[in-house]
Amino acid sequence: MLALWDLQKSLPICGALLIAALALGGCSSQLADMTPTDAQAHPKDPNAYLPVHDLPPDRDQAIIPPDQRAKIEAELAAARDRQAVAAKDAKDAK
């Protein structure tokens, strides 16, 4: 008897939640079609191919010299080793 009473109380609540979910789902599809004002415009021809042969412009900055690159790599390796030791110490402390 008690289970039937709980079912009678929860059935309208579940129905209301289902109706609300369906109603909100219908609204979200309309919201998804809206675009912000700063978004790029869609291409006029949807079947057009992407410009795969357009290359980016050449860089104005010079490549990092080998000695500076080696210094940066050494600093990164040292930082990695410090992190490994700290992680090991933290794991051993538990």
Beta strands, then each sheet from edge to edge (+ up, - down):
end
